[in-house]
Amino acid sequence: MLETPVLIVGGGPVGLTASLLLSRYGIRSLLVERHAGTARVPKARGINARTMEMYRQLGIEADIRAAGLSAQSTGLIVWTESLAGREIERRVPGRALAKNLAMTPTSNCLCAQDDLEPVLRRHAEAAGPGELRFSTELTALRPDADGIGATILDRASGAATEVRAGWLIAADGAQSPVRRQLGLKMLGEEKVYDSVNILFRADLSPWVKDRPAALYFVEQPSLRGTFLTINATDRWGFLIHSLSHYGFRPADFTPELCVALVRQAAGLPELPVEVLGTSAWEASATVAERYRVGRIFLAGDAAHEMPPTGGFGMNTGVQDALNLCWKLAAVLKGEAGEALLDSYDAERRPLAELTTRTSLANALSMGRTARQSSAVLPRREFLNEQGLIFGVPYESGAVLPDGTPPIQAADPVTEYLPNARPGSRAPHVWLQRNGARISTIDLFGNRFVLLAGPDGGPWAEAAQGLRPEVEAHIVGREILDPEGAWQQGFGVSADGAVLVRPDGYVGWRSPGGSANAAAELRGVLDRLLAR
């Protein structure tokens, strides 16, 4: 019998990130993945700035950027009749505008999934105490009130192993066998449109080098598809939407047809093309009715499916892992009550529902679904969803309201208004420590962090010796605020304080001081951690 505190099913970006996070928190886990290795095709490509903040905190941002493409290689979005033909329009995505880049110390990254996963796997294996087993499949699941019984099968040797786990994270994809065994329904709109991805080699650099883009949308009466930048030179994807509308079936996509379609979309009848593979799939816009059943949690595509228009699927999934893993660690260490884990569903499922609706609206606006329309250019929200990426607040028992009213943006999808109201992502402010420029974002990620104003010494003293450990900083003393932006950005006075959770979200805020800071802060942690 193999025993582990946490069993992770699925070794994609979500499962690998969960393993890395749990190891960072000192929690042993076992990850099983039925495939022999990491992804062999690009799949997801875009990593948004909020996700890159998370990987920055884990210390792996530079490695991910090294595996991906530079911003200079993918700065535009282009609509064209063909790559060699008339260009319809080109745009700089709203996420890349200066005003939006100023909201974070990092930026988006285009790193195809088959390049990203090896980086995540390498770091997860090095981190310990998490263990990763590829070519290993979950074949039986027996949850009970005290834990999870499971059988895993080594697909190479055929050997079966019995496992006993305290908790299970199902990161096993859109067809999640774990979710199906639990009988959980997916709510929303299934099979919105069908698609096929063609992965190919061709030198397209003469037609893209002067307009580097992440996406080249091809608009023809008989073909609407998208060139997906993989390495920006000779490795590409071509995505054809709504196959049935054009009379295609997945079985029709022979190498010969794929070559012909790529040439048609490129507007280059003699272009040398090598087809590397095809994959057919259907886009859905659905979210699981629940994210938790007893000791089992859904994460990533197992919990939500969304059209790729906007690039939210993988990002939403790995941020699920960030939200869940610090809470699991706190419970396993005896620092929190089990009721804390209910906040995972309360916080992440509403966000997934909003994100899924937004992704579907993007797809519909571009006529990319079976509901064909003459629309070519997308709605203005497409790739301009700053509010959705940074600004959606959490409401749960793991957030203590401070009595201030909700922040009202004119358009909550596109507009992000930085604030430190409890439940919000703690905003980015440039500070200085030991002569080096750092972001507030760089202070978060490993544990609870208390930030107090220059006269907030009692709060910092109250943080000493608490369980779990609270890292306290006085902004204006050992950490300097050279631009004088921190107090206003976080909404506190010189003797106020905020408590930021390990996932970078504000859990509590006191605009000013307290007559008994120690007692108040202890009570805050008790309530936040459901103990």
PEMO-V106973 format. One record per pair of residues at least 12 apart in sequence whose C-alpha atoms are under 6 Angstrom apart, sorted by sequence separation. I is the first residue (numbers start at 1). J is the second residue. D is the distance in Angstrom with one decimal. If there is no record, write none. Layout:
((I & J & D) (I & J & D))
This chain:
((78 & 90 & 4.3) (139 & 151 & 5.6) (150 & 162 & 5.9) (151 & 163 & 5.9) (215 & 227 & 5.9) (226 & 238 & 5.5) (366 & 378 & 4.8) (428 & 440 & 5.5) (460 & 472 & 5.4) (497 & 509 & 5.9) (77 & 90 & 5.6) (139 & 152 & 5.6) (150 & 163 & 5.0) (215 & 228 & 5.2) (226 & 239 & 5.0) (365 & 378 & 5.3) (428 & 441 & 5.8) (497 & 510 & 5.3) (77 & 91 & 5.2) (138 & 152 & 4.5) (149 & 163 & 5.9) (225 & 239 & 5.4) (365 & 379 & 5.8) (496 & 510 & 5.4) (76 & 91 & 5.6) (137 & 152 & 5.4) (149 & 164 & 4.8) (214 & 229 & 5.3) (225 & 240 & 4.4) (288 & 303 & 5.1) (496 & 511 & 4.7) (76 & 92 & 4.9) (137 & 153 & 5.1) (148 & 164 & 5.7) (287 & 303 & 5.9) (496 & 512 & 3.8) (136 & 153 & 5.4) (148 & 165 & 5.0) (287 & 304 & 4.3) (300 & 317 & 3.6) (495 & 512 & 5.1) (496 & 513 & 5.2) (136 & 154 & 4.6) (147 & 165 & 5.8) (148 & 166 & 6.0) (286 & 304 & 5.7) (493 & 511 & 5.7) (495 & 513 & 5.0) (136 & 155 & 5.7) (147 & 166 & 4.5) (286 & 305 & 5.2) (492 & 511 & 4.2) (493 & 512 & 5.6) (135 & 155 & 5.3) (285 & 305 & 5.5) (324 & 344 & 5.9) (362 & 382 & 6.0) (454 & 474 & 5.8) (284 & 305 & 5.8) (285 & 306 & 4.5) (299 & 320 & 5.9) (401 & 422 & 5.7) (449 & 470 & 5.5) (453 & 474 & 5.7) (454 & 475 & 5.6) (7 & 29 & 5.8) (8 & 30 & 6.0) (9 & 31 & 5.9) (10 & 32 & 5.9) (11 & 33 & 4.9) (284 & 306 & 5.6) (448 & 470 & 4.9) (449 & 471 & 4.7) (450 & 472 & 4.6) (451 & 473 & 5.1) (452 & 474 & 4.8) (453 & 475 & 5.3) (454 & 476 & 4.8) (6 & 29 & 4.7) (7 & 30 & 5.0) (8 & 31 & 4.5) (9 & 32 & 5.3) (10 & 33 & 4.9) (449 & 472 & 5.8) (451 & 474 & 6.0) (7 & 31 & 6.0) (283 & 307 & 5.3) (399 & 423 & 5.6) (4 & 29 & 5.8) (387 & 412 & 5.2) (388 & 413 & 4.8) (391 & 416 & 5.3) (387 & 413 & 4.6) (387 & 414 & 4.8) (205 & 233 & 5.2) (385 & 413 & 5.2) (386 & 414 & 5.0) (387 & 415 & 4.6) (385 & 414 & 4.3) (386 & 415 & 5.8) (387 & 416 & 4.1) (394 & 423 & 4.5) (203 & 233 & 5.9) (384 & 414 & 5.6) (386 & 416 & 5.6) (393 & 423 & 5.0) (203 & 234 & 4.4) (393 & 424 & 4.6) (202 & 234 & 4.8) (201 & 234 & 5.2) (201 & 235 & 4.7) (200 & 236 & 5.6) (199 & 236 & 6.0) (199 & 237 & 4.5) (198 & 237 & 5.5) (455 & 494 & 5.2) (456 & 495 & 4.1) (198 & 238 & 5.0) (454 & 494 & 5.5) (455 & 495 & 4.5) (456 & 496 & 5.9) (69 & 110 & 5.6) (197 & 238 & 5.7) (453 & 494 & 4.5) (68 & 110 & 5.7) (197 & 239 & 4.6) (453 & 495 & 5.2) (68 & 111 & 4.0) (196 & 239 & 5.9) (453 & 496 & 5.6) (196 & 240 & 5.5) (452 & 496 & 5.8) (195 & 240 & 5.5) (452 & 497 & 4.1) (195 & 241 & 4.6) (433 & 479 & 5.0) (451 & 497 & 5.5) (195 & 242 & 5.6) (347 & 394 & 5.2) (432 & 479 & 5.8) (451 & 498 & 5.4) (67 & 115 & 6.0) (194 & 242 & 4.9) (195 & 243 & 5.9) (432 & 480 & 5.0) (450 & 498 & 5.7) (193 & 242 & 5.3) (194 & 243 & 5.9) (310 & 359 & 6.0) (431 & 480 & 5.8) (450 & 499 & 4.5) (306 & 356 & 5.1) (309 & 359 & 5.4) (346 & 396 & 5.9) (431 & 481 & 5.0) (449 & 499 & 5.8) (449 & 500 & 5.2) (307 & 359 & 5.6) (448 & 500 & 5.7) (307 & 360 & 6.0) (309 & 362 & 5.9) (343 & 396 & 5.5) (448 & 501 & 4.8) (291 & 345 & 5.3) (309 & 363 & 5.7) (448 & 502 & 5.2) (447 & 502 & 4.7) (462 & 517 & 6.0) (446 & 502 & 5.6) (462 & 518 & 4.3) (445 & 502 & 4.7) (49 & 107 & 4.6) (445 & 503 & 5.8) (459 & 517 & 5.7) (49 & 108 & 4.5) (48 & 108 & 4.5) (444 & 504 & 5.7) (47 & 108 & 5.7) (47 & 109 & 5.1) (46 & 110 & 4.6) (45 & 110 & 5.5) (45 & 111 & 5.1) (45 & 112 & 4.0) (45 & 113 & 5.8) (44 & 113 & 5.4) (42 & 112 & 4.8) (43 & 113 & 5.7) (420 & 490 & 4.8) (42 & 113 & 4.9) (202 & 273 & 5.0) (285 & 356 & 5.7) (42 & 114 & 5.0) (201 & 273 & 5.8) (41 & 114 & 5.5) (201 & 274 & 5.0) (310 & 383 & 5.6) (40 & 114 & 5.4) (200 & 274 & 5.4) (39 & 114 & 4.8) (200 & 275 & 4.3) (200 & 276 & 5.0) (199 & 276 & 5.3) (199 & 277 & 5.3) (426 & 504 & 5.9) (38 & 117 & 5.9) (425 & 504 & 5.9) (426 & 505 & 5.3) (198 & 278 & 4.6) (425 & 505 & 4.2) (426 & 506 & 5.6) (197 & 278 & 5.5) (424 & 505 & 5.5) (197 & 279 & 5.2) (424 & 506 & 5.7) (196 & 279 & 5.5) (423 & 506 & 5.4) (196 & 280 & 4.2) (422 & 506 & 4.8) (423 & 507 & 6.0) (195 & 280 & 5.8) (422 & 507 & 5.2) (195 & 281 & 5.5) (422 & 508 & 5.3) (194 & 281 & 5.9) (194 & 282 & 4.3) (193 & 282 & 5.8) (193 & 283 & 5.5) (191 & 282 & 5.6) (192 & 283 & 5.6) (191 & 283 & 5.4) (192 & 284 & 5.3) (191 & 284 & 4.8) (190 & 284 & 4.4) (189 & 285 & 5.1) (188 & 285 & 5.8) (189 & 286 & 5.8) (36 & 134 & 5.3) (188 & 286 & 4.3) (36 & 135 & 4.4) (187 & 286 & 5.1) (30 & 130 & 5.9) (34 & 134 & 6.0) (35 & 135 & 4.9) (186 & 286 & 5.6) (187 & 287 & 5.3) (28 & 129 & 4.9) (29 & 130 & 4.6) (30 & 131 & 4.9) (31 & 132 & 4.7) (32 & 133 & 4.9) (33 & 134 & 4.7) (34 & 135 & 4.6) (186 & 287 & 5.3) (187 & 288 & 6.0) (28 & 130 & 5.0) (30 & 132 & 6.0) (31 & 133 & 6.0) (32 & 134 & 5.9) (33 & 135 & 6.0) (34 & 136 & 4.6) (186 & 288 & 4.3) (33 & 136 & 5.3) (34 & 137 & 4.5) (185 & 288 & 5.8) (20 & 124 & 4.6) (32 & 136 & 5.5) (185 & 289 & 5.7) (23 & 128 & 5.5) (23 & 129 & 5.5) (23 & 130 & 5.6) (400 & 507 & 6.0) (399 & 507 & 4.7) (400 & 508 & 5.3) (19 & 130 & 5.9) (176 & 302 & 5.3) (170 & 297 & 6.0) (174 & 301 & 4.6) (241 & 368 & 6.0) (242 & 369 & 5.6) (167 & 295 & 5.0) (168 & 296 & 4.8) (169 & 297 & 5.0) (170 & 298 & 4.8) (171 & 299 & 5.2) (173 & 301 & 4.7) (174 & 302 & 4.8) (242 & 370 & 5.4) (171 & 300 & 5.8) (173 & 302 & 4.7) (172 & 302 & 6.0) (398 & 528 & 4.6) (171 & 302 & 5.9) (77 & 213 & 5.2) (82 & 218 & 5.7) (75 & 212 & 6.0) (76 & 213 & 4.2) (79 & 216 & 5.8) (81 & 218 & 5.4) (74 & 212 & 5.0) (75 & 213 & 5.3) (77 & 215 & 5.3) (78 & 216 & 4.8) (79 & 217 & 4.7) (80 & 218 & 5.2) (81 & 219 & 4.9) (73 & 212 & 5.2) (74 & 213 & 4.0) (81 & 220 & 5.9) (74 & 214 & 4.6) (15 & 171 & 5.6) (7 & 165 & 5.9) (6 & 165 & 5.6) (3 & 163 & 5.7) (5 & 165 & 5.2) (6 & 166 & 5.8) (8 & 168 & 5.8) (1 & 162 & 5.1) (2 & 163 & 4.6) (3 & 164 & 4.7) (4 & 165 & 4.9) (5 & 166 & 4.8) (6 & 167 & 4.8) (7 & 168 & 4.7) (8 & 169 & 4.8) (9 & 170 & 5.1) (10 & 171 & 4.9) (1 & 163 & 5.7) (3 & 165 & 5.8) (6 & 168 & 5.5) (9 & 171 & 5.5) (10 & 172 & 4.4) (9 & 172 & 5.6) (193 & 369 & 5.1) (193 & 370 & 5.4) (84 & 266 & 6.0) (82 & 265 & 5.2) (83 & 266 & 4.6) (84 & 267 & 5.3) (82 & 266 & 5.0) (82 & 267 & 5.2) (340 & 529 & 5.7) (340 & 530 & 5.4) (339 & 530 & 5.8) (336 & 529 & 4.7) (337 & 530 & 5.0) (337 & 531 & 4.8) (336 & 531 & 5.6) (46 & 311 & 5.9) (95 & 384 & 5.3) (93 & 383 & 5.6) (94 & 384 & 4.3) (14 & 317 & 5.7) (18 & 321 & 5.2) (14 & 318 & 4.7) (104 & 428 & 5.6) (57 & 445 & 5.7))
